[in-house]
Amino acid sequence: MKIGNKIKVAIIGCGFIGRKRANSIGSASLVACCDIDNKKAYNFSLAYNNIPYFDDINNLIKKIDFDIIALATTHNSLPNLIRIGIENKKHVLVEKPAARFFTELEGLSEIAEKNNCKIRIGFNHRYHRAFIKAKEIVDSGDLGELMFIRGRYGHGGRLGYESEWRADPLISGGGELIDQGSHLIDLSRMFLGDFLEINGLACNYFWDMPVDDNAFLTLRNKAGNTAFLQVSCTEWKNTFSFEIYGKYGKLEINGLGGSYGTEKIIYYKMLPEMGPPETYYWEYPMPDNSWEIEFNEFIKDIVDERKSIPGIQDAIENLKIINKIYKKSGYDYNS
C-alpha cells in the first residue's frame, strides 16, 4: 500500500460490530465482506453497495485485492483469522480481546513482523473523547504522580442473554470479565503500565450460565500503583465510571453515550492549601466517534510504519490477567 492510494478494507464478521467497523473506515474503500452465515454476508453486502460477499475467508483472499482485514467474529475464531490475515500479508484490525486465551496469540507477532504486517487490537475505549482528554492531562504532568485507579463497567443483560454465544465458554472463553473487563484492564494498563500482582474473583450471581456475570479485580504495578476494578452484567442501570487519582488531583470519567449516559470528564485540581479543589468540566453529548479515530490511528500505523498500540502484546498481557483470575475462580476454561 502506497501513500495516496485508496486503502481497501475487507470485513470478516457481518454482525453488529462488523457494521460498526464498516461505518467507521472514513475515506477508505470497503471492498468485500465475509461471514460463515451466508445470509448475513449477503444482507451485509446489500447494505454496502453490493460489495462481493463470501462465507470463507480463504476464498475472499484469493479473489479480492485489499490492504486491511477487520475481524469482528466470536472470540474462538479470532486467533486463526489473524494468522490467515498476516500469512497473506494483510494488515489486521481485530476486535478485543483477540482470543480466549493468551496462548492462542503466541507467535503471531513474529509472523506479522516477517511479513511486514501491522496488528492492532480494537480497544476503542482509548479513543473516546473523555479518555483522549484524560491522557492529555496525565501526560502534561498536572495531575502529578499517579497513585491508583478505580473503575466500574456494567450492563444488565437482556432476555435470553444466558443463551447467547457469550455465555458459551468454548466460544467466548468466559463471561463478563473477558467482555467488558478487558476494556477496563486495557484502560488501566494505558495509564499504569504492566501489572505484576493480579488478584480478584470472577463469579456468577444471577444469570443461569456457565460463565461469570461479575468480576472484581485488584491489580498492582511494579511501583505499587493499584487499579481496583469491577465489571458486571447484573448492573440494572448501564454504568461506566473510571477515576484516575494523582497526587495533585483526580479525573472522573462517567458515561460512554447512549444508554450509559452522556460522556463527561471532571478534573478536580487540588490547591496548595488543599480543601475544596478547583473543578473543570468537559461534556461530550455528540455521537461516539472512537471507532473512526481508532481506524485512522491504524492507517497512521501503516503509512508511518510505526508500532501499533494496543498491539498483539497488549492483548497477551490483558488475557494473562483474565486467564489468571478465571483459574483462581474455578473458571479454568483452558484446562
N, C-alpha and C positions, 0 to 999 in steps of 0.2 A: 504494500500500500504506500503510495507516494503522497506527500503533502499536496493538497489541492484537488486530489481525486475524490470522487463521491464515495464515501465509505459505505460498504454494503453489509447488511446485517441479516442473519437468519435466526429465527427464534424457535427453540425447542421447548414444547410445553405450551399448549394453546388454551390454558385456563385463565383465571382472573389475573394472576401475576404476569403471565405471558402477554396479556393485553396491556397491562400497565407498562411493561417494557416497550411494547410496540408504540405506545403513545408517548414515549419519552426519549426517542432517538434523535429528535431535532432535525437537523439538515441531512442526516444520514438516510440511506435508502433501505427500506425493508424489502428483501428480495425473495424470501421463502419462509415457510413455517413447517413444523413437524410435530405430530403427536401420535402416540400409539393408538389412540382412538381416532380413526379416520374421519368420523363425522365431526369431531371437534376441530380437526385440522381443516376440513372443508369449510365449516362455518367461519373459522378464523380467516381463511382466505377470502371469503366473500366480504368480510368486514374491512379488509385491507387491499382493495383494488385487484382482487382475484390473483394474488400472488401464487406461484406454484406451491402446492402443499404435498406433504409426504407422511407416511406412517413409519418410516425407517430412516434414521439419521444417516446411515451409510449411503442410501440412495440419494438423499439430498446432497451430500458432499460430492458424490460422483457427477451429479448433473448440474449443480448450481455453483457459480463463481461468487464468493463472498469473502469478507475480511474478518468479521466478528460473529461469533456464535453466542447467543444469550440463552442460558439454561434456566428454565423455570418449571422443573419437574419435581416429583417426590424425592425425598432425601436419599432413598436407597439407590436410585438410578444416577444420581449426580456424579459420583466419582468416575464411573465408566464413561459417561458422556464427556467429562473434562478430558479424560485420556484420549478418547476418539478425536476430540477437537484439536488438541495440541499435537497429536501424532500426525494430523493432517495439516499442520502449520496454520491453524486458525487461532486468533486471539479469543479468549473466553471470559465472558462476564457470567458468573454463576451465582444463583441465589444462595443466601445464607441458609443453613450452616455449612453447605457444600458437601456434606457427607453425614453419616450416622455416627461414625467412629473415626478418631484421628488417624488410625492405622490405614484407613481406606485412602488417605491422601498422601501417604508417604511415597516418595519417588517421583511425584508429578512435577515438582519444581525443576528437577534435573532434566526431564523430558522437555518442558517448556523452554528452559534456557538453551538446550541443544538446538531446538527448532526456532529459536528467536520469537517465542510467543509470550504474550502477557496473559496473566490470570488475575482477575480482580474479583473479590468476594462482595456480593451485593448487600452490604450492611448500610443501607441507605439512610438510616437514622443519623449517621455522622453529618449528613448534608441538609438536615432540617435547619431552617434559618436560626432558630434559638441555639443550636449547637455550634453553628458557624460563629455566632456572636460570642458564645461562651469560650470557644477556643481562642478567639481574638483577645478576650480579656485575660485569660490564663496566660497566653503567650506573651502578653505585654508586661507581665510581672506585677500588675496592680493588685492581684489577689494575694500575692505573696506565696510563700512555700505552701504547697497543698498538704492537707492533713488527712482528710477522708472524704468518702462519697457515700451518699445514701440514695438508693433508687428503688422505685416501685413501678411495676408494669402489670396490668391485668385487664382481662375482659371476662364476661360472664357466659361464654359459650353460646349455644343455641340448641333448639330442639334437634335431637339426632346427633349431637356432637360426638357422643360416645361411639358412634358407628362410622365416623369419617376416617380417612386414611391416617390422620394424625394420631388416632387412638390405637393404631396397629404398630407395635414396636418393631416388627420386621420391616416395615416400610419407613416409619418416621425415625426410629432409633430412640424414641422417648416422647414425653408429653410436653408440658408447659415449659420446662427448663430448656429443652433444646429448641423450642419455638421462640417465645418472646424472651426467654432467659438469655439466649445467645446475643440478642441485641444489647441487653444491659451489660453483659460481660464485655462485649466489644467496646461500648462507650466507656466503660471503666478502664479498660486497657488503653484506650486512646489518651486518657488523662494521667493514669498512674503507671502505665507500662506493664511488664510481666508480673504475674503473681506467683509467689513461691509457696505460700501457705494457703491451702484450699480446704475449707471446712463448710459443711452445710448439710441440708436434708431435702430430699425430694419425697413427696408423699401424695396420697390420694384421700381426699375428704368427701367428695361429692359424686363425681362422675363415675358411672359403672364401666370402667375401662381398665386395661392392664398397664396403663401408663400414669404418670404423675399429673395431678391437676394443681399442685402448689410446690414451690421450692423456695428455700431460704438459704442464702449464701453469705459467708464471711470470707473475704479474700484479702491477703496482705502481701505487699511487695517487699523487696529487699530492705527498703528504708523503714518499713513498718506502717506505711500508709495503708488504710483499710477501705475496702468497698463493702458496704452492707446492703444486700440486695434481696428483694422478694419479687417473685412472679406468681401470677395466679390466674386460673380460668374459673375461679369462683368469685371474681370481683364483679359484683352485681351492677355496679356503675363503672363503665370503662374508665381506666385510670392510667395516667402516665405522670410520674414525678421523679425528678433527678436533681439532687442537690450536691454542689461541689463546695467544700469548705477549705478556705485558705487561711493563713494567719492574719490577713488583713481584711477578710470579708467572706461573703458567701454568695454563690449563684444558685438561684432556684428556678428550674425549668419545669413548666407544667403544660400538659396538653400536647396533642400532635395534630390538632384539627379534627374535623368530623365528630364522631361520637366520643372522642377523647377530650373534646373541648378545645377552645381557642389556644393555639400555641403561644406561649409567652415566656419571657425570662425576666427575672428581677435580680438586680445586683444590690446587695446590702454591703455598703462600704464602711468599714469601721473607722472611727475617728481616733486621733491620738489620745483623747481623754476617755475613749470608749463610750459607754452609754448608747442611746439610740443611734443607729447608723444612718448615714446618707443613703437614700434609696433611689435607684434608677430603674426604669421600667420600659421594656420593649414588648409590643404585642404584634402578632402576625396573623390577622384574620383572613388573609388571602389563601388561595388553594396551595396545597403542598407541592413544591417543585423539587423535592430532594432527589427524585428519580432522574429528572433531567440533568441536575447538577452532577450527580454520580456518573451518568453516562458521559457527559462532557469531560469529566476528570479522566475517565478511561481512554477517551480519544487522546487526551494530552499525554497519558502514559505511553501510548503507542507512537504518536507523532514525535514527542520529545525524547523518546527512548529512556524514560525514567521508570523507576521501580513502582509497581502497583501496590498501594497501601489503602485498604487492607488487602493483603495478598494471601497466597496459599499457606504461608507460615502462620499468619494471624488466625486463619481458620483452624489450623492444627492446634495452636495454643488454646483457642476458645474451646474446642472439642475435648482437649485434655482435661480441662476443668469440668465440663459437663459429664464426661465419661467417669471421672473420679467420683463426683457426687452421686451419680447413679449407682456405682459399685458400692459405695458406702451405705446407700439407702436400700439396697436389696433389689435394685432395678438394673442388674448387670446384663443388659441385652446382648452383649458381645461374647458371653460365655458359651 
